[in-house]
Amino acid sequence: MDKNNFSVIFQDGPIGRAFLNYFKLKKYKPRKIYYLYKKKFLPKKMNLKMHFNENNYYPLKFIQYKNIYELCVQIEAYFQFEKNFIQNMYNFDLLDFFKDQIVYVPNHDVNSDLLFNQIIKSGENTFLNTSNQIYKNILKTNKNFYHIHPGYLPLLRGADGTLNSLLHSNSYGVSFFKMTEKIDDGNIFLRKKIEYEKFKLEGYKNYNIKDVYRIWFSFFDPILRCSLLNEIINDSFNFEKINVINEKTSYRSFLKNNDLKIVFDKIFL
C-alpha cells in the first residue's frame, strides 16, 4: 500500500489541524480529505473562514499570548516537533496545500446522509478520523475507519484521555485503533506509553480551571495524538492486531473540577 493510500475525515479544530500540518510538513497527501462544515448563507470562502474561527476560537485566542507561545515551544520540544509547528497549524490557509484533495461536505455531522453517500461512492477504503464525534451511521458503509486515542488502550478508554492517564497512572498514553460502534473498543494496532514531565506556564495560578482545560486541549492533546502519526504513515496502515484479551480495561468519564486541579497542579509549574 502506498503511503498516501488513505483518506481523512476532517473536522476543523486542534486535532484535524495538527494532523494536516504534519502531513504538509512530511509532504504526504491523503487521497481525499472530507471537510465537514456548517453551511451558512454566505460566500463559500467566508463560510469556511467563519467555521474556522468558531471551531478554533480558544486556540486562536490563547496563542497570541507570550506565555502560551512559550508553552507551545516546550510541547514541541517534548515531542521533538519543529519549533512553531503549533502556531503554523492554526494558519487558516493551511488547507491550501491540499486543495486538490479536499472534498467539501456542507454538513458538520459525521453521520449525515450527505457524507455517507460520498463515502459509498468513493473508491477509498481506509479513513483516518480527526473528529470528536461518535461514529454510528457512517460505519454502515463497511469502510475502515481509524482513530488515534489519547490514552493507552484498552486500559484507559473514554473522555479526557491525557488527564485521566496522568491522574491514574502518572504517564500519558496514545493508541491507534479501528473504530466500531463501541467507544474506544476496536482492534488496536499501535500504542505507547510516554513519561510525563512538568511544563512551565507563566501565570498558571491566575487561570481558571476552564481556561487551563481549553489550553491543554488546544495545544498538548493534538500534538500527543500527532506524535503517533509517523509510525502509522510509514507502515501504511499495514499492522498486526495487538492481542489484549487478558489485559485490564476501564472506561473513564470527564474529570470534575477537583480532579482537574490535582492533575494540572502536577503538570504546570
Residue frames as qw, qx, qy, qz and C-alpha x, y, z in Angstrom:
[[0.000, 0.887, 0.462, 0.000, 0.00, 0.00, 0.00],
 [0.370, 0.537, -0.041, 0.757, 1.31, 3.45, -0.90],
 [0.268, -0.169, -0.517, 0.795, 1.94, 5.84, 1.95],
 [0.246, 0.112, 0.065, -0.961, -0.85, 8.14, 0.78],
 [0.364, -0.190, -0.799, -0.439, -3.40, 5.37, 0.21],
 [0.188, -0.494, -0.746, 0.404, -5.78, 6.67, 2.85],
 [0.054, -0.640, -0.295, -0.708, -8.33, 9.45, 3.20],
 [0.182, -0.071, -0.560, 0.805, -9.20, 11.76, 6.08],
 [0.218, -0.771, -0.564, -0.200, -12.47, 12.74, 7.74],
 [0.355, 0.150, -0.222, 0.896, -11.63, 16.32, 8.67],
 [0.275, -0.858, -0.434, -0.026, -13.35, 18.34, 11.37],
 [0.289, 0.670, -0.197, 0.655, -11.76, 21.77, 11.69],
 [0.638, -0.749, 0.057, -0.173, -10.18, 22.04, 15.11],
 [0.286, -0.764, 0.578, 0.011, -6.98, 21.25, 17.01],
 [0.742, -0.120, 0.653, 0.090, -6.79, 17.53, 16.15],
 [0.714, 0.601, 0.340, 0.117, -7.53, 17.88, 12.45],
 [0.239, 0.949, -0.196, 0.064, -5.19, 20.84, 12.06],
 [0.459, -0.638, 0.612, 0.084, -2.34, 19.07, 13.83],
 [0.778, 0.111, 0.599, 0.152, -2.69, 16.07, 11.51],
 [0.596, 0.762, 0.208, 0.145, -2.85, 18.16, 8.33],
 [0.009, -0.937, 0.350, 0.004, 0.09, 20.30, 9.38],
 [0.613, -0.409, 0.662, 0.139, 2.07, 17.12, 9.99],
 [0.755, 0.408, 0.486, 0.162, 1.10, 15.80, 6.55],
 [0.361, 0.930, -0.027, 0.071, 2.18, 19.06, 4.97],
 [0.306, -0.804, 0.506, 0.069, 5.49, 19.01, 6.82],
 [0.593, -0.222, 0.754, 0.173, 6.18, 15.46, 5.61],
 [0.304, 0.371, -0.512, -0.713, 4.74, 16.17, 2.13],
 [0.157, 0.216, 0.964, 0.002, 2.11, 13.46, 2.50],
 [0.420, 0.068, -0.141, -0.894, -1.13, 13.99, 0.62],
 [0.476, 0.169, 0.813, -0.291, -4.06, 11.75, 1.53],
 [0.210, 0.312, 0.783, 0.496, -6.22, 10.54, -1.34],
 [0.176, -0.670, -0.405, -0.597, -9.14, 12.67, -0.17],
 [0.128, -0.093, -0.571, 0.805, -9.89, 15.00, 2.74],
 [0.211, -0.625, -0.665, -0.350, -13.59, 15.14, 3.53],
 [0.121, 0.094, -0.312, 0.938, -14.00, 18.58, 5.09],
 [0.212, -0.639, -0.739, -0.021, -17.14, 18.77, 7.23],
 [0.114, -0.022, -0.182, 0.976, -18.54, 22.25, 7.82],
 [0.174, 0.618, 0.645, -0.413, -21.73, 24.07, 8.70],
 [0.262, 0.401, 0.505, 0.718, -23.26, 25.63, 5.63],
 [0.011, -0.638, -0.370, 0.675, -24.37, 29.24, 6.02],
 [0.453, 0.796, 0.381, 0.125, -25.89, 31.71, 3.61],
 [0.181, -0.853, 0.294, 0.391, -22.51, 33.25, 2.82],
 [0.604, 0.648, -0.455, -0.093, -19.98, 33.01, 0.01],
 [0.951, -0.079, -0.282, 0.098, -18.08, 29.74, 0.49],
 [0.532, 0.349, -0.404, 0.657, -14.75, 31.33, 1.43],
 [0.262, -0.487, 0.274, -0.787, -16.43, 33.48, 4.08],
 [0.877, -0.294, -0.135, -0.355, -18.40, 30.46, 5.30],
 [0.880, 0.050, -0.361, 0.306, -15.22, 28.41, 5.75],
 [0.263, 0.431, -0.379, 0.776, -13.42, 31.29, 7.45],
 [0.533, -0.473, 0.144, -0.687, -16.27, 31.70, 9.92],
 [0.955, -0.169, -0.215, -0.118, -16.32, 27.95, 10.55],
 [0.681, 0.262, -0.418, 0.541, -12.55, 28.01, 11.15],
 [0.026, -0.477, 0.336, -0.811, -12.85, 30.88, 13.64],
 [0.737, -0.396, 0.018, -0.547, -15.72, 29.23, 15.51],
 [0.970, -0.086, -0.229, 0.017, -14.06, 25.81, 15.79],
 [0.710, 0.114, -0.296, 0.629, -10.67, 27.22, 16.80],
 [0.183, -0.898, -0.112, -0.383, -11.86, 30.11, 18.94],
 [0.663, -0.737, 0.111, 0.071, -9.83, 29.28, 22.05],
 [0.795, -0.097, 0.218, 0.559, -6.54, 28.24, 20.44],
 [0.376, 0.627, 0.209, 0.649, -6.63, 31.35, 18.23],
 [0.329, -0.900, -0.057, -0.278, -7.28, 33.46, 21.32],
 [0.742, -0.632, 0.155, 0.161, -4.63, 31.95, 23.58],
 [0.828, 0.130, 0.176, 0.517, -1.83, 31.51, 21.05],
 [0.236, 0.849, 0.037, 0.472, -1.48, 35.27, 20.79],
 [0.500, -0.843, 0.153, -0.123, -0.12, 35.42, 24.36],
 [0.262, 0.700, -0.647, 0.152, 3.62, 35.19, 25.02],
 [0.441, -0.367, 0.753, -0.322, 3.29, 32.70, 27.89],
 [0.866, 0.242, 0.357, -0.252, 1.20, 30.36, 25.71],
 [0.641, 0.690, -0.337, -0.021, 3.67, 30.63, 22.85],
 [0.012, -0.615, 0.749, -0.244, 6.43, 29.66, 25.31],
 [0.705, -0.093, 0.620, -0.330, 4.34, 26.71, 26.48],
 [0.848, 0.492, 0.045, -0.193, 3.90, 25.61, 22.86],
 [0.372, 0.716, -0.585, 0.084, 7.66, 25.70, 22.34],
 [0.350, -0.403, 0.789, -0.305, 8.06, 23.37, 25.33],
 [0.820, 0.189, 0.438, -0.315, 5.41, 20.97, 24.00],
 [0.710, 0.654, -0.237, -0.111, 7.07, 20.94, 20.56],
 [0.140, 0.638, -0.735, 0.183, 10.43, 20.12, 22.15],
 [0.605, -0.216, 0.666, -0.379, 8.86, 17.42, 24.36],
 [0.843, 0.317, 0.409, -0.145, 7.56, 15.59, 21.29],
 [0.469, -0.278, 0.543, 0.638, 10.56, 16.55, 19.12],
 [0.427, 0.753, 0.473, 0.163, 8.47, 18.61, 16.71],
 [0.434, 0.300, 0.078, 0.846, 9.94, 21.59, 14.91],
 [0.095, -0.393, -0.365, 0.838, 9.55, 24.99, 16.53],
 [0.329, 0.288, -0.054, -0.898, 6.35, 26.87, 15.56],
 [0.104, -0.151, -0.935, -0.304, 4.62, 23.66, 14.44],
 [0.008, -0.565, -0.751, 0.341, 1.66, 24.52, 16.69],
 [0.101, 0.596, 0.054, -0.795, 1.47, 28.12, 15.55],
 [0.135, 0.251, -0.657, -0.698, 1.56, 27.05, 11.89],
 [0.012, -0.283, -0.951, -0.123, -1.25, 24.55, 12.28],
 [0.076, 0.700, 0.567, -0.426, -3.62, 27.39, 13.21],
 [0.015, 0.330, -0.364, -0.871, -2.95, 29.20, 9.94],
 [0.647, 0.432, 0.338, -0.529, -6.27, 29.39, 8.08],
 [0.576, 0.638, -0.364, -0.359, -4.53, 28.84, 4.74],
 [0.404, -0.384, 0.830, 0.013, -3.02, 25.52, 5.82],
 [0.710, 0.291, 0.626, -0.139, -5.55, 23.65, 3.72],
 [0.465, 0.774, -0.217, -0.372, -4.39, 25.34, 0.50],
 [0.095, -0.507, 0.839, 0.170, -1.62, 22.75, 0.36],
 [0.309, 0.114, 0.944, -0.031, -4.30, 20.06, -0.01],
 [0.430, 0.382, 0.037, -0.817, -6.64, 21.91, -2.38],
 [0.499, 0.246, -0.670, -0.491, -6.70, 19.06, -4.90],
 [0.270, -0.048, -0.949, 0.154, -7.59, 16.51, -2.25],
 [0.193, 0.153, 0.565, -0.788, -10.38, 18.35, -0.41],
 [0.213, -0.430, -0.755, -0.447, -13.99, 17.30, -0.81],
 [0.175, -0.138, 0.337, -0.914, -16.20, 19.88, 0.90],
 [0.297, -0.409, -0.857, -0.099, -19.17, 18.37, 2.72],
 [0.159, -0.391, 0.084, -0.903, -21.60, 21.11, 3.85],
 [0.765, -0.498, -0.235, -0.333, -22.83, 19.22, 6.90],
 [0.087, -0.673, 0.624, -0.388, -20.95, 19.10, 10.19],
 [0.823, -0.233, 0.393, -0.339, -22.46, 15.74, 11.24],
 [0.038, -0.444, 0.866, 0.227, -20.13, 12.80, 10.56],
 [0.329, 0.188, 0.922, -0.083, -23.19, 10.53, 10.39],
 [0.442, 0.520, 0.065, -0.728, -25.08, 12.64, 7.86],
 [0.797, 0.403, 0.450, -0.001, -26.55, 11.05, 4.74],
 [0.396, 0.894, -0.189, -0.085, -24.52, 13.52, 2.70],
 [0.115, -0.678, 0.725, 0.020, -21.17, 12.19, 3.95],
 [0.714, -0.020, 0.688, -0.126, -22.47, 8.61, 3.93],
 [0.750, 0.607, 0.251, -0.072, -23.28, 8.83, 0.23],
 [0.250, 0.868, -0.427, -0.041, -19.94, 10.48, -0.57],
 [0.374, -0.502, 0.778, -0.046, -18.08, 7.66, 1.18],
 [0.776, 0.211, 0.583, -0.118, -20.14, 4.94, -0.51],
 [0.656, 0.750, 0.057, -0.054, -19.46, 6.41, -3.97],
 [0.012, -0.850, 0.521, 0.077, -15.76, 6.85, -3.32],
 [0.848, 0.285, -0.444, 0.044, -13.09, 4.34, -4.20],
 [0.069, 0.554, -0.654, 0.510, -11.39, 4.73, -0.81],
 [0.769, -0.298, -0.558, -0.089, -11.49, 2.05, 1.86],
 [0.633, -0.264, -0.429, 0.589, -9.23, 3.44, 4.59],
 [0.073, -0.826, -0.143, -0.541, -10.08, 6.59, 6.55],
 [0.431, -0.064, -0.522, 0.733, -8.39, 8.43, 9.39],
 [0.250, -0.822, -0.489, -0.151, -10.78, 10.21, 11.74],
 [0.322, 0.190, -0.288, 0.881, -9.96, 13.67, 13.12],
 [0.399, -0.550, -0.198, -0.706, -13.38, 14.47, 14.59],
 [0.089, -0.169, 0.769, -0.610, -14.58, 14.17, 18.19],
 [0.701, -0.009, -0.045, -0.711, -17.91, 12.72, 17.11],
 [0.575, -0.101, 0.795, -0.163, -19.26, 9.23, 17.75],
 [0.273, 0.234, -0.718, -0.596, -19.39, 7.16, 14.58],
 [0.583, 0.181, 0.672, -0.420, -22.72, 5.40, 14.03],
 [0.725, 0.587, 0.227, -0.280, -24.42, 5.58, 10.62],
 [0.331, 0.786, -0.482, -0.202, -21.14, 6.06, 8.78],
 [0.348, -0.384, 0.855, -0.015, -19.90, 2.66, 9.98],
 [0.743, 0.334, 0.532, -0.230, -22.62, 1.04, 7.85],
 [0.489, 0.752, -0.329, -0.294, -20.57, 1.95, 4.76],
 [0.975, -0.083, 0.152, 0.138, -18.38, -1.06, 5.69],
 [0.480, 0.728, -0.312, 0.377, -15.24, 1.02, 5.17],
 [0.746, -0.227, -0.389, 0.491, -12.28, 1.01, 7.56],
 [0.095, -0.891, 0.022, -0.444, -12.17, 3.97, 9.95],
 [0.715, -0.079, -0.428, 0.547, -9.22, 4.52, 12.27],
 [0.264, -0.915, -0.056, -0.300, -8.73, 6.84, 15.22],
 [0.489, 0.265, -0.539, 0.632, -5.85, 7.97, 17.44],
 [0.580, -0.724, -0.333, -0.169, -6.97, 7.91, 21.08],
 [0.124, 0.700, -0.447, 0.543, -5.04, 9.92, 23.73],
 [0.675, -0.466, 0.446, -0.357, -4.84, 7.02, 26.16],
 [0.054, 0.351, -0.930, -0.094, -3.28, 3.58, 26.43],
 [0.809, 0.012, -0.088, -0.581, -5.92, 1.13, 25.20],
 [0.380, -0.579, -0.566, -0.448, -7.67, -0.89, 26.46],
 [0.420, -0.242, -0.597, 0.640, -6.52, 0.21, 29.90],
 [0.005, 0.490, 0.311, -0.815, -7.96, 3.69, 29.54],
 [0.134, 0.477, 0.682, 0.538, -10.98, 4.32, 27.35],
 [0.123, -0.829, -0.534, 0.109, -13.30, 7.31, 27.31],
 [0.130, 0.943, 0.110, 0.287, -13.01, 11.05, 27.85],
 [0.224, -0.914, 0.316, -0.119, -10.16, 13.31, 28.98],
 [0.960, 0.127, -0.196, 0.157, -7.63, 10.65, 28.00],
 [0.484, 0.491, -0.401, 0.603, -4.43, 12.55, 28.75],
 [0.286, -0.559, 0.345, -0.698, -5.72, 13.87, 32.06],
 [0.911, -0.272, 0.060, -0.304, -7.19, 10.57, 33.23],
 [0.857, 0.267, -0.333, 0.289, -3.92, 8.88, 32.27],
 [0.246, 0.515, -0.451, 0.686, -1.96, 11.23, 34.44],
 [0.564, -0.479, 0.233, -0.631, -4.41, 11.00, 37.33],
 [0.945, -0.178, 0.114, -0.250, -4.47, 7.20, 37.39],
 [0.956, 0.062, 0.052, 0.281, -1.05, 6.11, 36.09],
 [0.338, -0.801, 0.225, 0.439, 1.31, 9.11, 36.17],
 [0.348, -0.174, 0.650, 0.653, 2.01, 8.79, 32.46],
 [0.529, 0.458, -0.092, -0.708, 0.46, 9.55, 29.08],
 [0.539, 0.072, 0.819, 0.182, -0.70, 7.02, 26.55],
 [0.452, 0.508, -0.215, -0.702, -1.69, 7.10, 22.89],
 [0.524, 0.055, 0.848, 0.056, -3.23, 4.35, 20.76],
 [0.356, 0.305, -0.477, -0.744, -4.20, 3.73, 17.16],
 [0.365, 0.142, 0.901, -0.187, -7.24, 1.52, 16.62],
 [0.126, -0.225, -0.709, -0.656, -10.02, 0.61, 14.20],
 [0.349, -0.046, 0.300, -0.887, -13.32, 2.21, 15.13],
 [0.177, -0.335, -0.913, -0.152, -16.51, 0.32, 15.98],
 [0.343, -0.686, -0.374, -0.522, -19.87, 1.35, 17.43],
 [0.691, -0.630, -0.268, 0.233, -18.41, 0.96, 20.92],
 [0.015, 0.973, -0.194, 0.126, -16.35, 3.88, 22.18],
 [0.006, -0.739, 0.666, -0.099, -12.58, 3.24, 22.02],
 [0.749, -0.192, 0.590, -0.233, -13.23, -0.50, 21.74],
 [0.827, 0.514, -0.145, -0.176, -11.96, -1.64, 18.33],
 [0.929, 0.037, -0.015, 0.369, -8.90, -3.66, 17.31],
 [0.253, -0.913, 0.225, 0.228, -5.70, -1.96, 18.49],
 [0.846, 0.463, -0.023, 0.263, -2.70, -1.78, 16.15],
 [0.483, 0.389, -0.317, 0.717, -0.26, 0.68, 17.72],
 [0.486, -0.840, -0.177, -0.167, 0.10, 2.11, 21.21],
 [0.581, 0.243, -0.428, 0.648, 2.72, 3.53, 23.53],
 [0.478, -0.801, -0.305, 0.192, 3.18, 4.98, 26.98],
 [0.394, 0.619, -0.118, 0.669, 5.01, 8.27, 27.48],
 [0.484, -0.393, -0.472, 0.623, 6.55, 9.55, 30.70],
 [0.010, 0.924, 0.294, 0.243, 5.27, 12.93, 31.73],
 [0.491, -0.060, -0.228, 0.839, 7.23, 15.98, 32.69],
 [0.049, -0.771, -0.407, 0.488, 6.23, 19.36, 34.04],
 [0.377, 0.558, 0.316, 0.668, 5.72, 22.38, 31.82],
 [0.189, -0.335, -0.276, 0.881, 6.19, 25.99, 32.76],
 [0.052, 0.696, 0.563, 0.442, 3.07, 28.08, 32.22],
 [0.184, 0.063, -0.252, 0.948, 3.73, 31.65, 33.31],
 [0.384, -0.103, 0.103, -0.912, 0.78, 32.92, 35.34],
 [0.372, -0.153, -0.896, -0.185, -0.73, 29.43, 35.69],
 [0.146, -0.350, -0.753, 0.538, -2.25, 30.24, 39.11],
 [0.200, 0.315, 0.099, -0.922, -4.14, 33.17, 37.59],
 [0.388, 0.015, -0.668, -0.635, -6.07, 31.00, 35.12],
 [0.726, -0.096, 0.367, -0.573, -9.38, 29.41, 35.97],
 [0.579, -0.100, 0.808, 0.039, -9.78, 25.64, 35.51],
 [0.677, 0.610, 0.390, -0.135, -11.89, 26.00, 32.35],
 [0.356, 0.883, -0.271, -0.141, -9.24, 28.06, 30.58],
 [0.269, -0.552, 0.784, 0.090, -6.41, 25.72, 31.59],
 [0.677, 0.202, 0.705, -0.066, -8.52, 22.86, 30.24],
 [0.593, 0.780, 0.145, -0.134, -9.00, 24.73, 26.95],
 [0.065, 0.828, -0.539, -0.138, -5.29, 25.46, 26.71],
 [0.503, -0.302, 0.809, 0.029, -4.44, 21.82, 27.29],
 [0.653, 0.361, 0.666, 0.016, -6.76, 20.52, 24.58],
 [0.430, 0.885, -0.016, -0.177, -5.76, 23.24, 22.15],
 [0.214, 0.832, -0.512, 0.001, -2.03, 22.63, 22.34],
 [0.289, -0.441, 0.845, -0.092, -0.94, 19.44, 24.12],
 [0.728, 0.160, 0.610, -0.267, -3.62, 16.88, 23.30],
 [0.749, 0.636, 0.011, -0.185, -3.45, 17.25, 19.48],
 [0.256, 0.737, -0.625, 0.008, 0.36, 17.04, 19.45],
 [0.499, -0.280, 0.796, -0.198, 0.31, 13.88, 21.58],
 [0.802, 0.375, 0.421, -0.200, -2.00, 12.26, 19.01],
 [0.549, 0.798, -0.222, -0.109, 0.09, 13.60, 16.16],
 [0.206, -0.681, 0.703, 0.008, 3.21, 12.04, 17.68],
 [0.674, -0.020, 0.737, -0.031, 1.98, 8.59, 16.62],
 [0.653, 0.673, 0.072, -0.340, 1.31, 9.59, 13.00],
 [0.174, 0.699, -0.650, -0.243, 4.82, 8.98, 11.73],
 [0.300, -0.173, 0.938, -0.032, 4.68, 5.29, 12.59],
 [0.603, 0.458, 0.557, -0.341, 1.18, 4.98, 11.15],
 [0.521, 0.772, -0.139, -0.335, 2.08, 6.56, 7.81],
 [0.040, 0.616, -0.768, -0.171, 5.42, 4.79, 7.47],
 [0.314, -0.028, 0.947, -0.056, 3.72, 1.41, 7.91],
 [0.304, 0.022, -0.541, -0.784, 0.94, 2.43, 5.51],
 [0.706, -0.146, 0.173, -0.671, -1.79, 1.12, 7.80],
 [0.808, 0.134, -0.565, -0.101, -0.41, -2.41, 7.45],
 [0.217, -0.507, 0.650, -0.523, -0.42, -3.64, 11.04],
 [0.481, -0.157, -0.862, 0.011, -0.99, -6.76, 13.03],
 [0.550, -0.666, -0.185, -0.468, -3.68, -6.62, 15.70],
 [0.053, 0.423, -0.715, 0.553, -2.34, -6.46, 19.25],
 [0.590, -0.331, -0.732, -0.077, -3.66, -9.26, 21.46],
 [0.121, -0.384, 0.392, -0.827, -5.22, -7.62, 24.53],
 [0.654, -0.337, -0.600, -0.314, -7.52, -10.45, 25.67],
 [0.678, -0.390, -0.526, 0.334, -6.01, -10.72, 29.16],
 [0.272, 0.174, -0.193, 0.926, -5.44, -7.01, 29.70],
 [0.046, -0.569, -0.605, 0.555, -7.41, -4.85, 32.10],
 [0.100, 0.461, 0.426, 0.772, -9.81, -2.29, 30.66],
 [0.107, -0.565, -0.544, 0.611, -11.54, 0.70, 32.18],
 [0.162, 0.672, 0.447, 0.568, -13.80, 3.48, 30.96],
 [0.291, -0.368, -0.332, 0.818, -13.27, 6.98, 32.31],
 [0.139, 0.854, 0.481, 0.141, -15.55, 9.98, 32.08],
 [0.220, 0.740, -0.068, 0.632, -14.84, 13.72, 32.08],
 [0.482, -0.114, -0.565, 0.660, -12.97, 14.85, 35.18],
 [0.267, -0.884, -0.382, -0.001, -14.61, 17.01, 37.82],
 [0.129, 0.913, -0.170, 0.346, -13.01, 20.32, 38.77],
 [0.618, -0.696, 0.361, -0.055, -11.32, 18.93, 41.89],
 [0.872, -0.036, 0.390, 0.293, -9.56, 16.21, 39.92],
 [0.548, 0.747, 0.094, 0.365, -8.70, 18.65, 37.14],
 [0.158, -0.927, 0.271, -0.206, -6.93, 20.86, 39.66],
 [0.783, -0.440, 0.425, 0.114, -4.98, 17.89, 41.02],
 [0.819, 0.293, 0.339, 0.359, -3.82, 16.93, 37.53],
 [0.361, 0.855, 0.025, 0.370, -3.00, 20.46, 36.34],
 [0.396, -0.859, 0.313, -0.081, -1.02, 21.11, 39.54],
 [0.833, -0.212, 0.437, 0.265, 1.06, 18.04, 38.63],
 [0.690, 0.526, 0.310, 0.388, 1.60, 19.29, 35.08],
 [0.265, 0.828, 0.061, 0.490, 2.29, 23.01, 35.40],
 [0.535, -0.158, -0.336, 0.759, 4.98, 24.91, 37.27]]
